[in-house]
Amino acid sequence: MPRVLSQDLRERVVAAVDAGISCRAAAARFGVSAASAIRWRQLVVRNGTPAAKPQGGDRRAAR
């Protein structure tokens, strides 16, 4: 399973894209994939934040 990248990194990549840098250039600058940069930007447009969704866990504990 892929690791979750920090919220700070997500915000810095999105801020760079908002400043006028392309998603691919921002991804190369911060060392993440272009797909991640594009996805984070889309999350900001849709939800207002690039925050990660909660990861799965012990489903029995929620009962």
PQR file of N, CA, C, O and H, with PARSE charges and radii, in Angstrom:
ATOM      1  N   MET A   1       0.851  -1.174   0.000 -0.4000 1.5000
ATOM      2  CA  MET A   1       0.000   0.000   0.000 -0.0000 2.0000
ATOM      3  C   MET A   1       0.898   1.240   0.000  0.5500 1.7000
ATOM      4  O   MET A   1       1.884   1.281   0.737 -0.5500 1.4000
ATOM      5  N   PRO A   2       0.580   2.234  -0.800 -0.5600 1.5000
ATOM      6  CA  PRO A   2       1.407   3.442  -0.836  0.2800 2.0000
ATOM      7  C   PRO A   2       1.327   4.217   0.474  0.5500 1.7000
ATOM      8  O   PRO A   2       0.326   4.180   1.190 -0.5500 1.4000
ATOM      9  N   ARG A   3       2.407   4.912   0.756 -0.4000 1.5000
ATOM     10  CA  ARG A   3       2.434   5.703   1.985 -0.0000 2.0000
ATOM     11  C   ARG A   3       1.680   7.012   1.773  0.5500 1.7000
ATOM     12  O   ARG A   3       1.587   7.519   0.655 -0.5500 1.4000
ATOM     13  H   ARG A   3       3.221   4.943   0.175  0.4000 1.0000
ATOM     14  N   VAL A   4       1.152   7.541   2.850 -0.4000 1.5000
ATOM     15  CA  VAL A   4       0.442   8.812   2.797 -0.0000 2.0000
ATOM     16  C   VAL A   4       1.475   9.928   2.916  0.5500 1.7000
ATOM     17  O   VAL A   4       2.273   9.941   3.853 -0.5500 1.4000
ATOM     18  H   VAL A   4       1.227   7.129   3.759  0.4000 1.0000
ATOM     19  N   LEU A   5       1.462  10.853   1.979 -0.4000 1.5000
ATOM     20  CA  LEU A   5       2.402  11.971   2.021 -0.0000 2.0000
ATOM     21  C   LEU A   5       1.860  13.050   2.951  0.5500 1.7000
ATOM     22  O   LEU A   5       0.650  13.170   3.145 -0.5500 1.4000
ATOM     23  H   LEU A   5       0.814  10.843   1.218  0.4000 1.0000
ATOM     24  N   SER A   6       2.757  13.819   3.512 -0.4000 1.5000
ATOM     25  CA  SER A   6       2.374  14.784   4.545 -0.0000 2.0000
ATOM     26  C   SER A   6       1.436  15.862   4.003  0.5500 1.7000
ATOM     27  O   SER A   6       1.459  16.214   2.824 -0.5500 1.4000
ATOM     28  H   SER A   6       3.739  13.722   3.355  0.4000 1.0000
ATOM     29  N   GLN A   7       0.626  16.359   4.903 -0.4000 1.5000
ATOM     30  CA  GLN A   7      -0.303  17.439   4.565 -0.0000 2.0000
ATOM     31  C   GLN A   7       0.470  18.677   4.117  0.5500 1.7000
ATOM     32  O   GLN A   7       0.043  19.384   3.204 -0.5500 1.4000
ATOM     33  H   GLN A   7       0.608  16.073   5.861  0.4000 1.0000
ATOM     34  N   ASP A   8       1.606  18.936   4.761 -0.4000 1.5000
ATOM     35  CA  ASP A   8       2.425  20.093   4.414 -0.0000 2.0000
ATOM     36  C   ASP A   8       2.918  20.005   2.971  0.5500 1.7000
ATOM     37  O   ASP A   8       2.892  20.996   2.242 -0.5500 1.4000
ATOM     38  H   ASP A   8       1.953  18.361   5.503  0.4000 1.0000
ATOM     39  N   LEU A   9       3.366  18.825   2.563 -0.4000 1.5000
ATOM     40  CA  LEU A   9       3.838  18.637   1.192 -0.0000 2.0000
ATOM     41  C   LEU A   9       2.695  18.844   0.205  0.5500 1.7000
ATOM     42  O   LEU A   9       2.874  19.495  -0.824 -0.5500 1.4000
ATOM     43  H   LEU A   9       3.387  18.019   3.155  0.4000 1.0000
ATOM     44  N   ARG A  10       1.546  18.305   0.509 -0.4000 1.5000
ATOM     45  CA  ARG A  10       0.383  18.483  -0.368 -0.0000 2.0000
ATOM     46  C   ARG A  10       0.056  19.963  -0.546  0.5500 1.7000
ATOM     47  O   ARG A  10      -0.202  20.423  -1.658 -0.5500 1.4000
ATOM     48  H   ARG A  10       1.401  17.776   1.345  0.4000 1.0000
ATOM     49  N   GLU A  11       0.069  20.701   0.563 -0.4000 1.5000
ATOM     50  CA  GLU A  11      -0.256  22.130   0.502 -0.0000 2.0000
ATOM     51  C   GLU A  11       0.798  22.916  -0.267  0.5500 1.7000
ATOM     52  O   GLU A  11       0.460  23.852  -0.992 -0.5500 1.4000
ATOM     53  H   GLU A  11       0.279  20.327   1.467  0.4000 1.0000
ATOM     54  N   ARG A  12       2.084  22.549  -0.118 -0.4000 1.5000
ATOM     55  CA  ARG A  12       3.137  23.253  -0.857 -0.0000 2.0000
ATOM     56  C   ARG A  12       3.030  23.003  -2.354  0.5500 1.7000
ATOM     57  O   ARG A  12       3.236  23.921  -3.147 -0.5500 1.4000
ATOM     58  H   ARG A  12       2.359  21.789   0.471  0.4000 1.0000
ATOM     59  N   VAL A  13       2.710  21.772  -2.753 -0.4000 1.5000
ATOM     60  CA  VAL A  13       2.552  21.459  -4.178 -0.0000 2.0000
ATOM     61  C   VAL A  13       1.372  22.238  -4.753  0.5500 1.7000
ATOM     62  O   VAL A  13       1.483  22.823  -5.830 -0.5500 1.4000
ATOM     63  H   VAL A  13       2.543  21.027  -2.109  0.4000 1.0000
ATOM     64  N   VAL A  14       0.249  22.249  -4.049 -0.4000 1.5000
ATOM     65  CA  VAL A  14      -0.940  22.969  -4.525 -0.0000 2.0000
ATOM     66  C   VAL A  14      -0.671  24.470  -4.578  0.5500 1.7000
ATOM     67  O   VAL A  14      -1.118  25.142  -5.507 -0.5500 1.4000
ATOM     68  H   VAL A  14       0.159  21.774  -3.174  0.4000 1.0000
ATOM     69  N   ALA A  15       0.052  25.003  -3.598 -0.4000 1.5000
ATOM     70  CA  ALA A  15       0.382  26.432  -3.605 -0.0000 2.0000
ATOM     71  C   ALA A  15       1.255  26.782  -4.805  0.5500 1.7000
ATOM     72  O   ALA A  15       1.087  27.844  -5.404 -0.5500 1.4000
ATOM     73  H   ALA A  15       0.416  24.457  -2.843  0.4000 1.0000
ATOM     74  N   ALA A  16       2.185  25.898  -5.158 -0.4000 1.5000
ATOM     75  CA  ALA A  16       3.033  26.142  -6.328 -0.0000 2.0000
ATOM     76  C   ALA A  16       2.198  26.141  -7.604  0.5500 1.7000
ATOM     77  O   ALA A  16       2.418  26.964  -8.492 -0.5500 1.4000
ATOM     78  H   ALA A  16       2.322  25.035  -4.671  0.4000 1.0000
ATOM     79  N   VAL A  17       1.246  25.226  -7.698 -0.4000 1.5000
ATOM     80  CA  VAL A  17       0.370  25.177  -8.875 -0.0000 2.0000
ATOM     81  C   VAL A  17      -0.493  26.432  -8.932  0.5500 1.7000
ATOM     82  O   VAL A  17      -0.697  27.000 -10.005 -0.5500 1.4000
ATOM     83  H   VAL A  17       1.067  24.557  -6.976  0.4000 1.0000
ATOM     84  N   ASP A  18      -0.998  26.865  -7.783 -0.4000 1.5000
ATOM     85  CA  ASP A  18      -1.801  28.092  -7.739 -0.0000 2.0000
ATOM     86  C   ASP A  18      -0.982  29.320  -8.123  0.5500 1.7000
ATOM     87  O   ASP A  18      -1.530  30.299  -8.629 -0.5500 1.4000
ATOM     88  H   ASP A  18      -0.832  26.403  -6.911  0.4000 1.0000
ATOM     89  N   ALA A  19       0.330  29.271  -7.884 -0.4000 1.5000
ATOM     90  CA  ALA A  19       1.205  30.392  -8.217 -0.0000 2.0000
ATOM     91  C   ALA A  19       1.529  30.451  -9.708  0.5500 1.7000
ATOM     92  O   ALA A  19       2.169  31.396 -10.168 -0.5500 1.4000
ATOM     93  H   ALA A  19       0.776  28.475  -7.473  0.4000 1.0000
ATOM     94  N   GLY A  20       1.088  29.441 -10.464 -0.4000 1.5000
ATOM     95  CA  GLY A  20       1.274  29.494 -11.904 -0.0000 2.0000
ATOM     96  C   GLY A  20       2.175  28.425 -12.485  0.5500 1.7000
ATOM     97  O   GLY A  20       2.349  28.365 -13.702 -0.5500 1.4000
ATOM     98  H   GLY A  20       0.567  28.673 -10.090  0.4000 1.0000
ATOM     99  N   ILE A  21       2.752  27.578 -11.645 -0.4000 1.5000
ATOM    100  CA  ILE A  21       3.603  26.494 -12.130 -0.0000 2.0000
ATOM    101  C   ILE A  21       2.694  25.345 -12.566  0.5500 1.7000
ATOM    102  O   ILE A  21       1.648  25.115 -11.958 -0.5500 1.4000
ATOM    103  H   ILE A  21       2.611  27.627 -10.657  0.4000 1.0000
ATOM    104  N   SER A  22       3.086  24.629 -13.607 -0.4000 1.5000
ATOM    105  CA  SER A  22       2.272  23.497 -14.046 -0.0000 2.0000
ATOM    106  C   SER A  22       2.323  22.382 -13.004  0.5500 1.7000
ATOM    107  O   SER A  22       3.242  22.322 -12.187 -0.5500 1.4000
ATOM    108  H   SER A  22       3.935  24.816 -14.100  0.4000 1.0000
ATOM    109  N   CYS A  23       1.335  21.512 -13.045 -0.4000 1.5000
ATOM    110  CA  CYS A  23       1.295  20.392 -12.097 -0.0000 2.0000
ATOM    111  C   CYS A  23       2.517  19.499 -12.256  0.5500 1.7000
ATOM    112  O   CYS A  23       3.075  19.022 -11.268 -0.5500 1.4000
ATOM    113  H   CYS A  23       0.589  21.560 -13.709  0.4000 1.0000
ATOM    114  N   ARG A  24       2.929  19.275 -13.482 -0.4000 1.5000
ATOM    115  CA  ARG A  24       4.092  18.414 -13.721 -0.0000 2.0000
ATOM    116  C   ARG A  24       5.379  19.049 -13.208  0.5500 1.7000
ATOM    117  O   ARG A  24       6.226  18.358 -12.642 -0.5500 1.4000
ATOM    118  H   ARG A  24       2.476  19.663 -14.285  0.4000 1.0000
ATOM    119  N   ALA A  25       5.533  20.351 -13.400 -0.4000 1.5000
ATOM    120  CA  ALA A  25       6.730  21.038 -12.908 -0.0000 2.0000
ATOM    121  C   ALA A  25       6.746  21.077 -11.383  0.5500 1.7000
ATOM    122  O   ALA A  25       7.797  20.902 -10.767 -0.5500 1.4000
ATOM    123  H   ALA A  25       4.844  20.912 -13.860  0.4000 1.0000
ATOM    124  N   ALA A  26       5.590  21.305 -10.776 -0.4000 1.5000
ATOM    125  CA  ALA A  26       5.509  21.311  -9.312 -0.0000 2.0000
ATOM    126  C   ALA A  26       5.817  19.923  -8.762  0.5500 1.7000
ATOM    127  O   ALA A  26       6.493  19.794  -7.742 -0.5500 1.4000
ATOM    128  H   ALA A  26       4.736  21.448 -11.277  0.4000 1.0000
ATOM    129  N   ALA A  27       5.326  18.893  -9.428 -0.4000 1.5000
ATOM    130  CA  ALA A  27       5.598  17.527  -8.992 -0.0000 2.0000
ATOM    131  C   ALA A  27       7.090  17.224  -9.063  0.5500 1.7000
ATOM    132  O   ALA A  27       7.645  16.616  -8.147 -0.5500 1.4000
ATOM    133  H   ALA A  27       4.776  18.998 -10.257  0.4000 1.0000
ATOM    134  N   ALA A  28       7.733  17.641 -10.136 -0.4000 1.5000
ATOM    135  CA  ALA A  28       9.174  17.414 -10.263 -0.0000 2.0000
ATOM    136  C   ALA A  28       9.946  18.191  -9.206  0.5500 1.7000
ATOM    137  O   ALA A  28      10.927  17.682  -8.662 -0.5500 1.4000
ATOM    138  H   ALA A  28       7.282  18.134 -10.879  0.4000 1.0000
ATOM    139  N   ARG A  29       9.527  19.397  -8.909 -0.4000 1.5000
ATOM    140  CA  ARG A  29      10.212  20.227  -7.912 -0.0000 2.0000
ATOM    141  C   ARG A  29      10.164  19.596  -6.524  0.5500 1.7000
ATOM    142  O   ARG A  29      11.151  19.633  -5.790 -0.5500 1.4000
ATOM    143  H   ARG A  29       8.730  19.810  -9.350  0.4000 1.0000
ATOM    144  N   PHE A  30       9.011  19.012  -6.161 -0.4000 1.5000
ATOM    145  CA  PHE A  30       8.838  18.474  -4.812 -0.0000 2.0000
ATOM    146  C   PHE A  30       9.047  16.965  -4.725  0.5500 1.7000
ATOM    147  O   PHE A  30       8.930  16.386  -3.645 -0.5500 1.4000
ATOM    148  H   PHE A  30       8.209  18.982  -6.757  0.4000 1.0000
ATOM    149  N   GLY A  31       9.354  16.328  -5.844 -0.4000 1.5000
ATOM    150  CA  GLY A  31       9.674  14.902  -5.821 -0.0000 2.0000
ATOM    151  C   GLY A  31       8.478  13.979  -5.644  0.5500 1.7000
ATOM    152  O   GLY A  31       8.592  12.922  -5.023 -0.5500 1.4000
ATOM    153  H   GLY A  31       9.449  16.799  -6.721  0.4000 1.0000
ATOM    154  N   VAL A  32       7.341  14.372  -6.183 -0.4000 1.5000
ATOM    155  CA  VAL A  32       6.156  13.509  -6.152 -0.0000 2.0000
ATOM    156  C   VAL A  32       5.743  13.224  -7.591  0.5500 1.7000
ATOM    157  O   VAL A  32       6.255  13.845  -8.522 -0.5500 1.4000
ATOM    158  H   VAL A  32       7.249  15.231  -6.688  0.4000 1.0000
ATOM    159  N   SER A  33       4.830  12.299  -7.771 -0.4000 1.5000
ATOM    160  CA  SER A  33       4.395  11.982  -9.128 -0.0000 2.0000
ATOM    161  C   SER A  33       3.473  13.073  -9.668  0.5500 1.7000
ATOM    162  O   SER A  33       2.804  13.779  -8.912 -0.5500 1.4000
ATOM    163  H   SER A  33       4.414  11.795  -7.015  0.4000 1.0000
ATOM    164  N   ALA A  34       3.456  13.191 -10.985 -0.4000 1.5000
ATOM    165  CA  ALA A  34       2.582  14.172 -11.627 -0.0000 2.0000
ATOM    166  C   ALA A  34       1.121  13.845 -11.338  0.5500 1.7000
ATOM    167  O   ALA A  34       0.302  14.749 -11.171 -0.5500 1.4000
ATOM    168  H   ALA A  34       3.999  12.618 -11.598  0.4000 1.0000
ATOM    169  N   ALA A  35       0.794  12.559 -11.278 -0.4000 1.5000
ATOM    170  CA  ALA A  35      -0.586  12.158 -10.991 -0.0000 2.0000
ATOM    171  C   ALA A  35      -1.014  12.632  -9.607  0.5500 1.7000
ATOM    172  O   ALA A  35      -2.160  13.042  -9.418 -0.5500 1.4000
ATOM    173  H   ALA A  35       1.460  11.825 -11.414  0.4000 1.0000
ATOM    174  N   SER A  36      -0.099  12.578  -8.639 -0.4000 1.5000
ATOM    175  CA  SER A  36      -0.432  13.050  -7.287 -0.0000 2.0000
ATOM    176  C   SER A  36      -0.696  14.545  -7.291  0.5500 1.7000
ATOM    177  O   SER A  36      -1.659  15.006  -6.679 -0.5500 1.4000
ATOM    178  H   SER A  36       0.831  12.245  -8.793  0.4000 1.0000
ATOM    179  N   ALA A  37       0.146  15.304  -7.970 -0.4000 1.5000
ATOM    180  CA  ALA A  37      -0.032  16.756  -8.019 -0.0000 2.0000
ATOM    181  C   ALA A  37      -1.360  17.117  -8.676  0.5500 1.7000
ATOM    182  O   ALA A  37      -2.065  18.011  -8.208 -0.5500 1.4000
ATOM    183  H   ALA A  37       0.929  14.930  -8.467  0.4000 1.0000
ATOM    184  N   ILE A  38      -1.697  16.430  -9.749 -0.4000 1.5000
ATOM    185  CA  ILE A  38      -2.961  16.684 -10.442 -0.0000 2.0000
ATOM    186  C   ILE A  38      -4.139  16.318  -9.539  0.5500 1.7000
ATOM    187  O   ILE A  38      -5.115  17.062  -9.457 -0.5500 1.4000
ATOM    188  H   ILE A  38      -1.124  15.704 -10.130  0.4000 1.0000
ATOM    189  N   ARG A  39      -4.046  15.169  -8.861 -0.4000 1.5000
ATOM    190  CA  ARG A  39      -5.123  14.718  -7.977 -0.0000 2.0000
ATOM    191  C   ARG A  39      -5.317  15.682  -6.815  0.5500 1.7000
ATOM    192  O   ARG A  39      -6.453  15.997  -6.459 -0.5500 1.4000
ATOM    193  H   ARG A  39      -3.253  14.564  -8.928  0.4000 1.0000
ATOM    194  N   TRP A  40      -4.217  16.160  -6.214 -0.4000 1.5000
ATOM    195  CA  TRP A  40      -4.315  17.095  -5.091 -0.0000 2.0000
ATOM    196  C   TRP A  40      -4.948  18.402  -5.533  0.5500 1.7000
ATOM    197  O   TRP A  40      -5.745  18.986  -4.799 -0.5500 1.4000
ATOM    198  H   TRP A  40      -3.295  15.905  -6.504  0.4000 1.0000
ATOM    199  N   ARG A  41      -4.602  18.866  -6.725 -0.4000 1.5000
ATOM    200  CA  ARG A  41      -5.195  20.107  -7.240 -0.0000 2.0000
ATOM    201  C   ARG A  41      -6.698  19.924  -7.445  0.5500 1.7000
ATOM    202  O   ARG A  41      -7.485  20.815  -7.125 -0.5500 1.4000
ATOM    203  H   ARG A  41      -3.954  18.391  -7.322  0.4000 1.0000
ATOM    204  N   GLN A  42      -7.092  18.774  -7.976 -0.4000 1.5000
ATOM    205  CA  GLN A  42      -8.516  18.499  -8.169 -0.0000 2.0000
ATOM    206  C   GLN A  42      -9.256  18.416  -6.840  0.5500 1.7000
ATOM    207  O   GLN A  42     -10.402  18.855  -6.741 -0.5500 1.4000
ATOM    208  H   GLN A  42      -6.453  18.050  -8.236  0.4000 1.0000
ATOM    209  N   LEU A  43      -8.607  17.853  -5.811 -0.4000 1.5000
ATOM    210  CA  LEU A  43      -9.225  17.802  -4.485 -0.0000 2.0000
ATOM    211  C   LEU A  43      -9.471  19.201  -3.941  0.5500 1.7000
ATOM    212  O   LEU A  43     -10.503  19.450  -3.319 -0.5500 1.4000
ATOM    213  H   LEU A  43      -7.676  17.496  -5.892  0.4000 1.0000
ATOM    214  N   VAL A  44      -8.537  20.116  -4.167 -0.4000 1.5000
ATOM    215  CA  VAL A  44      -8.706  21.493  -3.699 -0.0000 2.0000
ATOM    216  C   VAL A  44      -9.867  22.152  -4.421  0.5500 1.7000
ATOM    217  O   VAL A  44     -10.657  22.866  -3.803 -0.5500 1.4000
ATOM    218  H   VAL A  44      -7.698  19.914  -4.673  0.4000 1.0000
ATOM    219  N   VAL A  45      -9.978  21.923  -5.715 -0.4000 1.5000
ATOM    220  CA  VAL A  45     -11.071  22.521  -6.481 -0.0000 2.0000
ATOM    221  C   VAL A  45     -12.415  21.982  -5.995  0.5500 1.7000
ATOM    222  O   VAL A  45     -13.375  22.740  -5.858 -0.5500 1.4000
ATOM    223  H   VAL A  45      -9.336  21.344  -6.217  0.4000 1.0000
ATOM    224  N   ARG A  46     -12.486  20.667  -5.733 -0.4000 1.5000
ATOM    225  CA  ARG A  46     -13.746  20.052  -5.311 -0.0000 2.0000
ATOM    226  C   ARG A  46     -14.070  20.273  -3.840  0.5500 1.7000
ATOM    227  O   ARG A  46     -15.197  20.628  -3.494 -0.5500 1.4000
ATOM    228  H   ARG A  46     -11.705  20.051  -5.844  0.4000 1.0000
ATOM    229  N   ASN A  47     -13.073  20.062  -2.969 -0.4000 1.5000
ATOM    230  CA  ASN A  47     -13.335  20.028  -1.526 -0.0000 2.0000
ATOM    231  C   ASN A  47     -12.756  21.204  -0.757  0.5500 1.7000
ATOM    232  O   ASN A  47     -13.120  21.423   0.399 -0.5500 1.4000
ATOM    233  H   ASN A  47     -12.158  19.774  -3.250  0.4000 1.0000
ATOM    234  N   GLY A  48     -11.869  21.957  -1.372 -0.4000 1.5000
ATOM    235  CA  GLY A  48     -11.252  23.078  -0.680 -0.0000 2.0000
ATOM    236  C   GLY A  48     -10.004  22.720   0.093  0.5500 1.7000
ATOM    237  O   GLY A  48      -9.368  23.602   0.670 -0.5500 1.4000
ATOM    238  H   GLY A  48     -11.573  21.779  -2.311  0.4000 1.0000
ATOM    239  N   THR A  49      -9.629  21.440   0.123 -0.4000 1.5000
ATOM    240  CA  THR A  49      -8.438  21.012   0.843 -0.0000 2.0000
ATOM    241  C   THR A  49      -7.843  19.778   0.169  0.5500 1.7000
ATOM    242  O   THR A  49      -8.581  18.940  -0.349 -0.5500 1.4000
ATOM    243  H   THR A  49     -10.145  20.723  -0.346  0.4000 1.0000
ATOM    244  N   PRO A  50      -6.506  19.658   0.172 -0.5600 1.5000
ATOM    245  CA  PRO A  50      -5.878  18.468  -0.402  0.2800 2.0000
ATOM    246  C   PRO A  50      -5.682  17.351   0.618  0.5500 1.7000
ATOM    247  O   PRO A  50      -4.845  16.472   0.411 -0.5500 1.4000
ATOM    248  N   ALA A  51      -6.436  17.369   1.713 -0.4000 1.5000
ATOM    249  CA  ALA A  51      -6.248  16.407   2.803 -0.0000 2.0000
ATOM    250  C   ALA A  51      -6.506  14.975   2.343  0.5500 1.7000
ATOM    251  O   ALA A  51      -7.347  14.721   1.481 -0.5500 1.4000
ATOM    252  H   ALA A  51      -7.116  18.083   1.881  0.4000 1.0000
ATOM    253  N   ALA A  52      -5.767  14.056   2.936 -0.4000 1.5000
ATOM    254  CA  ALA A  52      -5.929  12.642   2.628 -0.0000 2.0000
ATOM    255  C   ALA A  52      -7.200  12.111   3.276  0.5500 1.7000
ATOM    256  O   ALA A  52      -7.630  12.590   4.325 -0.5500 1.4000
ATOM    257  H   ALA A  52      -5.084  14.262   3.637  0.4000 1.0000
ATOM    258  N   LYS A  53      -7.784  11.124   2.635 -0.4000 1.5000
ATOM    259  CA  LYS A  53      -8.947  10.467   3.215 -0.0000 2.0000
ATOM    260  C   LYS A  53      -8.477   9.562   4.349  0.5500 1.7000
ATOM    261  O   LYS A  53      -7.322   9.137   4.352 -0.5500 1.4000
ATOM    262  H   LYS A  53      -7.434  10.735   1.783  0.4000 1.0000
ATOM    263  N   PRO A  54      -9.338   9.260   5.301 -0.5600 1.5000
ATOM    264  CA  PRO A  54      -8.938   8.367   6.391  0.2800 2.0000
ATOM    265  C   PRO A  54      -8.591   6.978   5.858  0.5500 1.7000
ATOM    266  O   PRO A  54      -9.255   6.467   4.956 -0.5500 1.4000
ATOM    267  N   GLN A  55      -7.553   6.378   6.419 -0.4000 1.5000
ATOM    268  CA  GLN A  55      -7.149   5.034   6.028 -0.0000 2.0000
ATOM    269  C   GLN A  55      -8.011   4.013   6.762  0.5500 1.7000
ATOM    270  O   GLN A  55      -8.598   4.307   7.804 -0.5500 1.4000
ATOM    271  H   GLN A  55      -7.014   6.794   7.152  0.4000 1.0000
ATOM    272  N   GLY A  56      -8.076   2.827   6.206 -0.4000 1.5000
ATOM    273  CA  GLY A  56      -8.840   1.756   6.831 -0.0000 2.0000
ATOM    274  C   GLY A  56      -8.227   1.337   8.152  0.5500 1.7000
ATOM    275  O   GLY A  56      -7.096   1.707   8.468 -0.5500 1.4000
ATOM    276  H   GLY A  56      -7.599   2.588   5.360  0.4000 1.0000
ATOM    277  N   GLY A  57      -8.943   0.599   8.888 -0.4000 1.5000
ATOM    278  CA  GLY A  57      -8.456   0.138  10.178 -0.0000 2.0000
ATOM    279  C   GLY A  57      -9.236  -1.073  10.620  0.5500 1.7000
ATOM    280  O   GLY A  57      -9.784  -1.806   9.797 -0.5500 1.4000
ATOM    281  H   GLY A  57      -9.862   0.298   8.632  0.4000 1.0000
ATOM    282  N   ASP A  58      -9.288  -1.281  11.906 -0.4000 1.5000
ATOM    283  CA  ASP A  58     -10.025  -2.398  12.460 -0.0000 2.0000
ATOM    284  C   ASP A  58     -11.511  -2.080  12.393  0.5500 1.7000
ATOM    285  O   ASP A  58     -12.004  -1.227  13.132 -0.5500 1.4000
ATOM    286  H   ASP A  58      -8.843  -0.685  12.575  0.4000 1.0000
ATOM    287  N   ARG A  59     -12.203  -2.747  11.532 -0.4000 1.5000
ATOM    288  CA  ARG A  59     -13.628  -2.463  11.347 -0.0000 2.0000
ATOM    289  C   ARG A  59     -14.467  -2.994  12.499  0.5500 1.7000
ATOM    290  O   ARG A  59     -15.572  -2.509  12.744 -0.5500 1.4000
ATOM    291  H   ARG A  59     -11.803  -3.439  10.931  0.4000 1.0000
ATOM    292  N   ARG A  60     -13.948  -3.984  13.202 -0.4000 1.5000
ATOM    293  CA  ARG A  60     -14.705  -4.547  14.322 -0.0000 2.0000
ATOM    294  C   ARG A  60     -14.772  -3.579  15.499  0.5500 1.7000
ATOM    295  O   ARG A  60     -15.718  -3.632  16.284 -0.5500 1.4000
ATOM    296  H   ARG A  60     -13.050  -4.378  13.003  0.4000 1.0000
ATOM    297  N   ALA A  61     -13.785  -2.700  15.633 -0.4000 1.5000
ATOM    298  CA  ALA A  61     -13.745  -1.775  16.764 -0.0000 2.0000
ATOM    299  C   ALA A  61     -14.852  -0.727  16.674  0.5500 1.7000
ATOM    300  O   ALA A  61     -15.194  -0.110  17.683 -0.5500 1.4000
ATOM    301  H   ALA A  61     -13.016  -2.657  14.995  0.4000 1.0000
ATOM    302  N   ALA A  62     -15.407  -0.517  15.505 -0.4000 1.5000
ATOM    303  CA  ALA A  62     -16.435   0.504  15.325 -0.0000 2.0000
ATOM    304  C   ALA A  62     -17.821   0.004  15.720  0.5500 1.7000
ATOM    305  O   ALA A  62     -18.782   0.774  15.724 -0.5500 1.4000
ATOM    306  H   ALA A  62     -15.129  -1.018  14.686  0.4000 1.0000
ATOM    307  N   ARG A  63     -17.926  -1.271  16.047 -0.4000 1.5000
ATOM    308  CA  ARG A  63     -19.240  -1.841  16.391 -0.0000 2.0000
ATOM    309  C   ARG A  63     -19.721  -1.394  17.727  0.5500 1.7000
ATOM    310  O   ARG A  63     -20.806  -1.786  18.156 -0.5500 1.4000
ATOM    311  H   ARG A  63     -17.146  -1.896  16.044  0.4000 1.0000
TER
END
